[in-house]
Amino acid sequence: MLVAQATFHLGYCQSLKDKRQIRRKLLDGLRARFSAAVAEVADQDRPKLLSVAWVLVGQDAAVLRPVMDRALDWAVSVAGDPVALSIDVR
């Protein structure tokens, strides 16, 4: 199992409504494209910060790592470079 947590700074978002559009695209895309379990984990009331975590589950971390790398690349293409990122193997 691989767990990623990322915080993105959404400098272009002026309201929670703007943030909600990015959050929905990011969460729905990670679920659909990478079969990840995903959730917003912090900063729900801050329009310029988006903190999400996602999990990929499988028997071999070596197989999951390239999928996690692609998922992270895709997340960056949607929300920009993360200001904080951690990836853990469990």
Biopython code that builds the backbone (N, CA, C, O; Angstrom):
import numpy as np
from Bio.PDB.StructureBuilder import StructureBuilder

atoms = [
    (1, "MET", "N", (0.848, -1.165, 0.000)),
    (1, "MET", "CA", (0.000, 0.000, 0.000)),
    (1, "MET", "C", (0.898, 1.234, 0.000)),
    (1, "MET", "O", (1.856, 1.316, 0.768)),
    (2, "LEU", "N", (0.579, 2.189, -0.867)),
    (2, "LEU", "CA", (1.279, 3.466, -0.913)),
    (2, "LEU", "C", (0.301, 4.571, -0.553)),
    (2, "LEU", "O", (-0.827, 4.606, -1.046)),
    (3, "VAL", "N", (0.745, 5.470, 0.309)),
    (3, "VAL", "CA", (-0.081, 6.588, 0.756)),
    (3, "VAL", "C", (0.635, 7.879, 0.389)),
    (3, "VAL", "O", (1.810, 8.058, 0.712)),
    (4, "ALA", "N", (-0.070, 8.773, -0.285)),
    (4, "ALA", "CA", (0.484, 10.087, -0.624)),
    (4, "ALA", "C", (-0.375, 11.164, 0.008)),
    (4, "ALA", "O", (-1.602, 11.067, 0.040)),
    (5, "GLN", "N", (0.288, 12.187, 0.507)),
    (5, "GLN", "CA", (-0.426, 13.357, 1.004)),
    (5, "GLN", "C", (0.257, 14.578, 0.414)),
    (5, "GLN", "O", (1.477, 14.721, 0.491)),
    (6, "ALA", "N", (-0.543, 15.454, -0.175)),
    (6, "ALA", "CA", (0.000, 16.640, -0.826)),
    (6, "ALA", "C", (-0.840, 17.856, -0.471)),
    (6, "ALA", "O", (-2.062, 17.780, -0.348)),
    (7, "THR", "N", (-0.151, 18.979, -0.309)),
    (7, "THR", "CA", (-0.820, 20.255, -0.104)),
    (7, "THR", "C", (-0.445, 21.150, -1.274)),
    (7, "THR", "O", (0.733, 21.373, -1.553)),
    (8, "PHE", "N", (-1.457, 21.656, -1.947)),
    (8, "PHE", "CA", (-1.266, 22.521, -3.104)),
    (8, "PHE", "C", (-1.662, 23.944, -2.741)),
    (8, "PHE", "O", (-2.661, 24.162, -2.056)),
    (9, "HIS", "N", (-0.871, 24.916, -3.203)),
    (9, "HIS", "CA", (-1.238, 26.326, -3.026)),
    (9, "HIS", "C", (-1.963, 26.765, -4.293)),
    (9, "HIS", "O", (-1.394, 26.747, -5.385)),
    (10, "LEU", "N", (-3.201, 27.153, -4.138)),
    (10, "LEU", "CA", (-4.038, 27.565, -5.266)),
    (10, "LEU", "C", (-4.136, 29.089, -5.269)),
    (10, "LEU", "O", (-5.177, 29.654, -4.934)),
    (11, "GLY", "N", (-3.054, 29.739, -5.647)),
    (11, "GLY", "CA", (-2.987, 31.189, -5.600)),
    (11, "GLY", "C", (-4.026, 31.881, -6.464)),
    (11, "GLY", "O", (-4.405, 33.018, -6.185)),
    (12, "TYR", "N", (-4.485, 31.217, -7.495)),
    (12, "TYR", "CA", (-5.449, 31.799, -8.424)),
    (12, "TYR", "C", (-6.886, 31.672, -7.935)),
    (12, "TYR", "O", (-7.778, 32.276, -8.531)),
    (13, "CYS", "N", (-7.145, 30.916, -6.883)),
    (13, "CYS", "CA", (-8.506, 30.755, -6.359)),
    (13, "CYS", "C", (-8.848, 31.930, -5.450)),
    (13, "CYS", "O", (-8.086, 32.277, -4.548)),
    (14, "GLN", "N", (-9.995, 32.531, -5.700)),
    (14, "GLN", "CA", (-10.433, 33.664, -4.908)),
    (14, "GLN", "C", (-11.519, 33.295, -3.906)),
    (14, "GLN", "O", (-11.810, 34.065, -2.991)),
    (15, "SER", "N", (-12.116, 32.128, -4.077)),
    (15, "SER", "CA", (-13.219, 31.741, -3.195)),
    (15, "SER", "C", (-13.218, 30.224, -3.024)),
    (15, "SER", "O", (-12.510, 29.500, -3.725)),
    (16, "LEU", "N", (-14.023, 29.771, -2.082)),
    (16, "LEU", "CA", (-14.178, 28.330, -1.894)),
    (16, "LEU", "C", (-14.827, 27.688, -3.112)),
    (16, "LEU", "O", (-14.581, 26.517, -3.404)),
    (17, "LYS", "N", (-15.648, 28.444, -3.820)),
    (17, "LYS", "CA", (-16.270, 27.926, -5.045)),
    (17, "LYS", "C", (-15.200, 27.620, -6.103)),
    (17, "LYS", "O", (-15.269, 26.588, -6.771)),
    (18, "ASP", "N", (-14.221, 28.504, -6.254)),
    (18, "ASP", "CA", (-13.115, 28.243, -7.188)),
    (18, "ASP", "C", (-12.344, 26.995, -6.766)),
    (18, "ASP", "O", (-12.015, 26.144, -7.593)),
    (19, "LYS", "N", (-12.061, 26.900, -5.465)),
    (19, "LYS", "CA", (-11.327, 25.749, -4.945)),
    (19, "LYS", "C", (-12.104, 24.456, -5.173)),
    (19, "LYS", "O", (-11.518, 23.428, -5.511)),
    (20, "ARG", "N", (-13.421, 24.507, -4.989)),
    (20, "ARG", "CA", (-14.259, 23.322, -5.141)),
    (20, "ARG", "C", (-14.144, 22.733, -6.548)),
    (20, "ARG", "O", (-14.165, 21.513, -6.707)),
    (21, "GLN", "N", (-14.023, 23.578, -7.562)),
    (21, "GLN", "CA", (-13.892, 23.091, -8.942)),
    (21, "GLN", "C", (-12.593, 22.300, -9.124)),
    (21, "GLN", "O", (-12.587, 21.235, -9.742)),
    (22, "ILE", "N", (-11.506, 22.828, -8.584)),
    (22, "ILE", "CA", (-10.219, 22.131, -8.676)),
    (22, "ILE", "C", (-10.260, 20.848, -7.859)),
    (22, "ILE", "O", (-9.812, 19.799, -8.322)),
    (23, "ARG", "N", (-10.802, 20.932, -6.631)),
    (23, "ARG", "CA", (-10.877, 19.752, -5.764)),
    (23, "ARG", "C", (-11.668, 18.633, -6.437)),
    (23, "ARG", "O", (-11.244, 17.477, -6.424)),
    (24, "ARG", "N", (-12.805, 18.969, -7.018)),
    (24, "ARG", "CA", (-13.640, 17.948, -7.651)),
    (24, "ARG", "C", (-12.905, 17.283, -8.807)),
    (24, "ARG", "O", (-12.932, 16.059, -8.939)),
    (25, "LYS", "N", (-12.248, 18.085, -9.647)),
    (25, "LYS", "CA", (-11.508, 17.516, -10.771)),
    (25, "LYS", "C", (-10.374, 16.612, -10.276)),
    (25, "LYS", "O", (-10.153, 15.530, -10.818)),
    (26, "LEU", "N", (-9.663, 17.065, -9.247)),
    (26, "LEU", "CA", (-8.541, 16.293, -8.724)),
    (26, "LEU", "C", (-9.002, 14.986, -8.085)),
    (26, "LEU", "O", (-8.469, 13.924, -8.406)),
    (27, "LEU", "N", (-9.976, 15.046, -7.193)),
    (27, "LEU", "CA", (-10.441, 13.851, -6.495)),
    (27, "LEU", "C", (-11.097, 12.864, -7.455)),
    (27, "LEU", "O", (-10.808, 11.668, -7.407)),
    (28, "ASP", "N", (-11.969, 13.350, -8.318)),
    (28, "ASP", "CA", (-12.633, 12.456, -9.272)),
    (28, "ASP", "C", (-11.637, 11.823, -10.243)),
    (28, "ASP", "O", (-11.766, 10.651, -10.595)),
    (29, "GLY", "N", (-10.649, 12.597, -10.671)),
    (29, "GLY", "CA", (-9.651, 12.070, -11.596)),
    (29, "GLY", "C", (-8.764, 11.005, -10.965)),
    (29, "GLY", "O", (-8.469, 9.989, -11.594)),
    (30, "LEU", "N", (-8.334, 11.236, -9.711)),
    (30, "LEU", "CA", (-7.511, 10.229, -9.041)),
    (30, "LEU", "C", (-8.295, 8.933, -8.834)),
    (30, "LEU", "O", (-7.738, 7.842, -8.949)),
    (31, "ARG", "N", (-9.576, 9.055, -8.532)),
    (31, "ARG", "CA", (-10.410, 7.851, -8.376)),
    (31, "ARG", "C", (-10.575, 7.124, -9.708)),
    (31, "ARG", "O", (-10.386, 5.910, -9.782)),
    (32, "ALA", "N", (-10.921, 7.851, -10.740)),
    (32, "ALA", "CA", (-11.242, 7.235, -12.031)),
    (32, "ALA", "C", (-10.001, 6.738, -12.768)),
    (32, "ALA", "O", (-10.005, 5.626, -13.297)),
    (33, "ARG", "N", (-8.961, 7.528, -12.810)),
    (33, "ARG", "CA", (-7.782, 7.189, -13.605)),
    (33, "ARG", "C", (-6.860, 6.178, -12.930)),
    (33, "ARG", "O", (-6.231, 5.356, -13.595)),
    (34, "PHE", "N", (-6.786, 6.251, -11.582)),
    (34, "PHE", "CA", (-5.787, 5.458, -10.869)),
    (34, "PHE", "C", (-6.381, 4.523, -9.822)),
    (34, "PHE", "O", (-5.636, 3.871, -9.090)),
    (35, "SER", "N", (-7.691, 4.445, -9.738)),
    (35, "SER", "CA", (-8.391, 3.598, -8.769)),
    (35, "SER", "C", (-7.895, 3.850, -7.346)),
    (35, "SER", "O", (-7.709, 2.916, -6.566)),
    (36, "ALA", "N", (-7.686, 5.107, -7.028)),
    (36, "ALA", "CA", (-7.183, 5.488, -5.710)),
    (36, "ALA", "C", (-8.340, 5.815, -4.778)),
    (36, "ALA", "O", (-9.379, 6.318, -5.205)),
    (37, "ALA", "N", (-8.144, 5.523, -3.509)),
    (37, "ALA", "CA", (-9.035, 6.043, -2.476)),
    (37, "ALA", "C", (-8.489, 7.416, -2.131)),
    (37, "ALA", "O", (-7.305, 7.545, -1.820)),
    (38, "VAL", "N", (-9.320, 8.441, -2.180)),
    (38, "VAL", "CA", (-8.832, 9.810, -2.062)),
    (38, "VAL", "C", (-9.794, 10.665, -1.253)),
    (38, "VAL", "O", (-11.006, 10.456, -1.286)),
    (39, "ALA", "N", (-9.233, 11.646, -0.514)),
    (39, "ALA", "CA", (-10.063, 12.553, 0.286)),
    (39, "ALA", "C", (-9.311, 13.849, 0.530)),
    (39, "ALA", "O", (-8.080, 13.880, 0.525)),
    (40, "GLU", "N", (-10.063, 14.910, 0.742)),
    (40, "GLU", "CA", (-9.480, 16.161, 1.222)),
    (40, "GLU", "C", (-9.288, 15.996, 2.724)),
    (40, "GLU", "O", (-10.226, 15.623, 3.427)),
    (41, "VAL", "N", (-8.091, 16.266, 3.222)),
    (41, "VAL", "CA", (-7.783, 15.926, 4.608)),
    (41, "VAL", "C", (-7.553, 17.125, 5.525)),
    (41, "VAL", "O", (-7.486, 16.954, 6.743)),
    (42, "ALA", "N", (-7.432, 18.311, 4.983)),
    (42, "ALA", "CA", (-7.207, 19.495, 5.821)),
    (42, "ALA", "C", (-7.505, 20.746, 5.003)),
    (42, "ALA", "O", (-7.705, 20.685, 3.790)),
    (43, "ASP", "N", (-7.530, 21.870, 5.691)),
    (43, "ASP", "CA", (-7.669, 23.183, 5.054)),
    (43, "ASP", "C", (-8.970, 23.343, 4.263)),
    (43, "ASP", "O", (-8.999, 24.052, 3.257)),
    (44, "GLN", "N", (-10.036, 22.693, 4.710)),
    (44, "GLN", "CA", (-11.293, 22.752, 3.977)),
    (44, "GLN", "C", (-11.856, 24.165, 3.867)),
    (44, "GLN", "O", (-12.550, 24.475, 2.898)),
    (45, "ASP", "N", (-11.572, 25.024, 4.838)),
    (45, "ASP", "CA", (-12.147, 26.363, 4.837)),
    (45, "ASP", "C", (-11.177, 27.432, 4.315)),
    (45, "ASP", "O", (-11.444, 28.627, 4.446)),
    (46, "ARG", "N", (-10.069, 27.012, 3.734)),
    (46, "ARG", "CA", (-9.078, 27.952, 3.204)),
    (46, "ARG", "C", (-9.056, 27.863, 1.685)),
    (46, "ARG", "O", (-8.647, 26.838, 1.139)),
    (47, "PRO", "N", (-9.491, 28.922, 0.982)),
    (47, "PRO", "CA", (-9.627, 28.848, -0.474)),
    (47, "PRO", "C", (-8.316, 28.691, -1.234)),
    (47, "PRO", "O", (-8.332, 28.219, -2.371)),
    (48, "LYS", "N", (-7.200, 29.063, -0.659)),
    (48, "LYS", "CA", (-5.937, 28.995, -1.387)),
    (48, "LYS", "C", (-5.111, 27.751, -1.104)),
    (48, "LYS", "O", (-4.049, 27.568, -1.699)),
    (49, "LEU", "N", (-5.584, 26.886, -0.198)),
    (49, "LEU", "CA", (-4.867, 25.649, 0.108)),
    (49, "LEU", "C", (-5.766, 24.442, -0.113)),
    (49, "LEU", "O", (-6.938, 24.443, 0.265)),
    (50, "LEU", "N", (-5.202, 23.424, -0.727)),
    (50, "LEU", "CA", (-5.911, 22.169, -0.956)),
    (50, "LEU", "C", (-5.014, 21.038, -0.487)),
    (50, "LEU", "O", (-3.961, 20.789, -1.074)),
    (51, "SER", "N", (-5.432, 20.350, 0.572)),
    (51, "SER", "CA", (-4.664, 19.229, 1.123)),
    (51, "SER", "C", (-5.437, 17.943, 0.875)),
    (51, "SER", "O", (-6.550, 17.764, 1.369)),
    (52, "VAL", "N", (-4.829, 17.055, 0.106)),
    (52, "VAL", "CA", (-5.483, 15.793, -0.232)),
    (52, "VAL", "C", (-4.550, 14.632, 0.076)),
    (52, "VAL", "O", (-3.327, 14.777, 0.090)),
    (53, "ALA", "N", (-5.155, 13.484, 0.322)),
    (53, "ALA", "CA", (-4.397, 12.248, 0.500)),
    (53, "ALA", "C", (-5.043, 11.191, -0.375)),
    (53, "ALA", "O", (-6.262, 11.162, -0.544)),
    (54, "TRP", "N", (-4.204, 10.321, -0.931)),
    (54, "TRP", "CA", (-4.746, 9.204, -1.703)),
    (54, "TRP", "C", (-3.929, 7.959, -1.438)),
    (54, "TRP", "O", (-2.747, 8.021, -1.099)),
    (55, "VAL", "N", (-4.591, 6.830, -1.603)),
    (55, "VAL", "CA", (-3.998, 5.537, -1.285)),
    (55, "VAL", "C", (-4.144, 4.618, -2.486)),
    (55, "VAL", "O", (-5.208, 4.545, -3.101)),
    (56, "LEU", "N", (-3.075, 3.925, -2.811)),
    (56, "LEU", "CA", (-3.092, 2.858, -3.805)),
    (56, "LEU", "C", (-2.810, 1.553, -3.074)),
    (56, "LEU", "O", (-1.845, 1.457, -2.316)),
    (57, "VAL", "N", (-3.638, 0.566, -3.296)),
    (57, "VAL", "CA", (-3.516, -0.695, -2.575)),
    (57, "VAL", "C", (-3.148, -1.803, -3.559)),
    (57, "VAL", "O", (-3.732, -1.922, -4.636)),
    (58, "GLY", "N", (-2.169, -2.607, -3.162)),
    (58, "GLY", "CA", (-1.742, -3.747, -3.955)),
    (58, "GLY", "C", (-0.754, -4.575, -3.154)),
    (58, "GLY", "O", (-0.355, -4.187, -2.055)),
    (59, "GLN", "N", (-0.365, -5.698, -3.696)),
    (59, "GLN", "CA", (0.518, -6.603, -2.967)),
    (59, "GLN", "C", (1.984, -6.196, -3.044)),
    (59, "GLN", "O", (2.756, -6.513, -2.140)),
    (60, "ASP", "N", (2.378, -5.507, -4.099)),
    (60, "ASP", "CA", (3.792, -5.216, -4.316)),
    (60, "ASP", "C", (3.999, -3.716, -4.499)),
    (60, "ASP", "O", (3.494, -3.133, -5.458)),
    (61, "ALA", "N", (4.734, -3.092, -3.590)),
    (61, "ALA", "CA", (4.991, -1.655, -3.668)),
    (61, "ALA", "C", (5.781, -1.300, -4.923)),
    (61, "ALA", "O", (5.642, -0.193, -5.443)),
    (62, "ALA", "N", (6.606, -2.222, -5.419)),
    (62, "ALA", "CA", (7.383, -1.966, -6.630)),
    (62, "ALA", "C", (6.476, -1.801, -7.842)),
    (62, "ALA", "O", (6.804, -1.063, -8.771)),
    (63, "VAL", "N", (5.349, -2.477, -7.834)),
    (63, "VAL", "CA", (4.381, -2.348, -8.925)),
    (63, "VAL", "C", (3.570, -1.069, -8.762)),
    (63, "VAL", "O", (3.217, -0.420, -9.746)),
    (64, "LEU", "N", (3.278, -0.712, -7.523)),
    (64, "LEU", "CA", (2.460, 0.469, -7.255)),
    (64, "LEU", "C", (3.224, 1.778, -7.453)),
    (64, "LEU", "O", (2.613, 2.797, -7.775)),
    (65, "ARG", "N", (4.523, 1.773, -7.272)),
    (65, "ARG", "CA", (5.298, 3.015, -7.326)),
    (65, "ARG", "C", (5.176, 3.746, -8.669)),
    (65, "ARG", "O", (4.980, 4.961, -8.658)),
    (66, "PRO", "N", (5.281, 3.073, -9.830)),
    (66, "PRO", "CA", (5.104, 3.799, -11.091)),
    (66, "PRO", "C", (3.689, 4.377, -11.242)),
    (66, "PRO", "O", (3.506, 5.436, -11.843)),
    (67, "VAL", "N", (2.715, 3.686, -10.702)),
    (67, "VAL", "CA", (1.339, 4.198, -10.748)),
    (67, "VAL", "C", (1.235, 5.444, -9.875)),
    (67, "VAL", "O", (0.593, 6.421, -10.260)),
    (68, "MET", "N", (1.860, 5.414, -8.705)),
    (68, "MET", "CA", (1.852, 6.583, -7.824)),
    (68, "MET", "C", (2.561, 7.756, -8.489)),
    (68, "MET", "O", (2.109, 8.895, -8.381)),
    (69, "ASP", "N", (3.650, 7.489, -9.165)),
    (69, "ASP", "CA", (4.372, 8.561, -9.859)),
    (69, "ASP", "C", (3.502, 9.200, -10.939)),
    (69, "ASP", "O", (3.481, 10.423, -11.082)),
    (70, "ARG", "N", (2.783, 8.370, -11.699)),
    (70, "ARG", "CA", (1.877, 8.905, -12.730)),
    (70, "ARG", "C", (0.728, 9.690, -12.094)),
    (70, "ARG", "O", (0.320, 10.732, -12.605)),
    (71, "ALA", "N", (0.214, 9.180, -10.975)),
    (71, "ALA", "CA", (-0.870, 9.883, -10.276)),
    (71, "ALA", "C", (-0.388, 11.236, -9.773)),
    (71, "ALA", "O", (-1.115, 12.225, -9.870)),
    (72, "LEU", "N", (0.814, 11.291, -9.243)),
    (72, "LEU", "CA", (1.354, 12.554, -8.767)),
    (72, "LEU", "C", (1.570, 13.520, -9.930)),
    (72, "LEU", "O", (1.245, 14.702, -9.817)),
    (73, "ASP", "N", (2.108, 13.036, -11.030)),
    (73, "ASP", "CA", (2.289, 13.894, -12.208)),
    (73, "ASP", "C", (0.951, 14.454, -12.682)),
    (73, "ASP", "O", (0.852, 15.627, -13.041)),
    (74, "TRP", "N", (-0.068, 13.613, -12.681)),
    (74, "TRP", "CA", (-1.392, 14.066, -13.110)),
    (74, "TRP", "C", (-1.944, 15.101, -12.123)),
    (74, "TRP", "O", (-2.524, 16.102, -12.544)),
    (75, "ALA", "N", (-1.771, 14.874, -10.822)),
    (75, "ALA", "CA", (-2.253, 15.822, -9.812)),
    (75, "ALA", "C", (-1.564, 17.173, -9.979)),
    (75, "ALA", "O", (-2.206, 18.214, -9.840)),
    (76, "VAL", "N", (-0.282, 17.168, -10.271)),
    (76, "VAL", "CA", (0.453, 18.415, -10.495)),
    (76, "VAL", "C", (-0.085, 19.132, -11.728)),
    (76, "VAL", "O", (-0.162, 20.361, -11.742)),
    (77, "SER", "N", (-0.454, 18.388, -12.753)),
    (77, "SER", "CA", (-1.004, 19.024, -13.958)),
    (77, "SER", "C", (-2.355, 19.680, -13.689)),
    (77, "SER", "O", (-2.735, 20.621, -14.385)),
    (78, "VAL", "N", (-3.077, 19.196, -12.691)),
    (78, "VAL", "CA", (-4.384, 19.760, -12.344)),
    (78, "VAL", "C", (-4.255, 20.914, -11.363)),
    (78, "VAL", "O", (-4.869, 21.963, -11.561)),
    (79, "ALA", "N", (-3.457, 20.735, -10.296)),
    (79, "ALA", "CA", (-3.452, 21.693, -9.182)),
    (79, "ALA", "C", (-2.152, 22.477, -9.049)),
    (79, "ALA", "O", (-2.084, 23.394, -8.231)),
    (80, "GLY", "N", (-1.131, 22.155, -9.813)),
    (80, "GLY", "CA", (0.151, 22.838, -9.685)),
    (80, "GLY", "C", (1.086, 22.088, -8.756)),
    (80, "GLY", "O", (0.737, 21.047, -8.198)),
    (81, "ASP", "N", (2.281, 22.639, -8.602)),
    (81, "ASP", "CA", (3.283, 21.985, -7.757)),
    (81, "ASP", "C", (2.864, 22.028, -6.291)),
    (81, "ASP", "O", (2.411, 23.063, -5.803)),
    (82, "PRO", "N", (3.012, 20.910, -5.591)),
    (82, "PRO", "CA", (2.641, 20.898, -4.170)),
    (82, "PRO", "C", (3.656, 21.665, -3.326)),
    (82, "PRO", "O", (4.853, 21.659, -3.613)),
    (83, "VAL", "N", (3.159, 22.322, -2.283)),
    (83, "VAL", "CA", (4.059, 22.988, -1.335)),
    (83, "VAL", "C", (4.533, 22.012, -0.274)),
    (83, "VAL", "O", (5.546, 22.253, 0.384)),
    (84, "ALA", "N", (3.817, 20.919, -0.101)),
    (84, "ALA", "CA", (4.223, 19.846, 0.812)),
    (84, "ALA", "C", (3.787, 18.517, 0.203)),
    (84, "ALA", "O", (2.696, 18.406, -0.356)),
    (85, "LEU", "N", (4.653, 17.512, 0.319)),
    (85, "LEU", "CA", (4.354, 16.202, -0.262)),
    (85, "LEU", "C", (5.019, 15.132, 0.572)),
    (85, "LEU", "O", (6.179, 15.263, 0.963)),
    (86, "SER", "N", (4.278, 14.071, 0.841)),
    (86, "SER", "CA", (4.866, 12.889, 1.474)),
    (86, "SER", "C", (4.264, 11.656, 0.844)),
    (86, "SER", "O", (3.071, 11.611, 0.544)),
    (87, "ILE", "N", (5.099, 10.660, 0.647)),
    (87, "ILE", "CA", (4.664, 9.365, 0.123)),
    (87, "ILE", "C", (5.227, 8.301, 1.046)),
    (87, "ILE", "O", (6.437, 8.244, 1.268)),
    (88, "ASP", "N", (4.361, 7.463, 1.581)),
    (88, "ASP", "CA", (4.749, 6.425, 2.524)),
    (88, "ASP", "C", (4.348, 5.062, 1.997)),
    (88, "ASP", "O", (3.304, 4.906, 1.363)),
    (89, "VAL", "N", (5.190, 4.079, 2.267)),
    (89, "VAL", "CA", (4.872, 2.681, 1.972)),
    (89, "VAL", "C", (4.401, 2.051, 3.269)),
    (89, "VAL", "O", (5.057, 2.177, 4.303)),
    (90, "ARG", "N", (3.279, 1.382, 3.213)),
    (90, "ARG", "CA", (2.745, 0.719, 4.424)),
    (90, "ARG", "C", (2.438, -0.719, 4.131)),
    (90, "ARG", "O", (1.982, -1.445, 5.014)),
]
sb = StructureBuilder()
sb.init_structure("model")
sb.init_model(0)
sb.init_chain("A")
sb.init_seg("    ")
for serial, (resi, resn, name, xyz) in enumerate(atoms, 1):
    if name == "N":
        sb.init_residue(resn, " ", resi, " ")
    sb.init_atom(name, np.array(xyz, "f"), 0.0, 1.0, " ", f" {name:<3s}", serial, name[0])
structure = sb.get_structure()
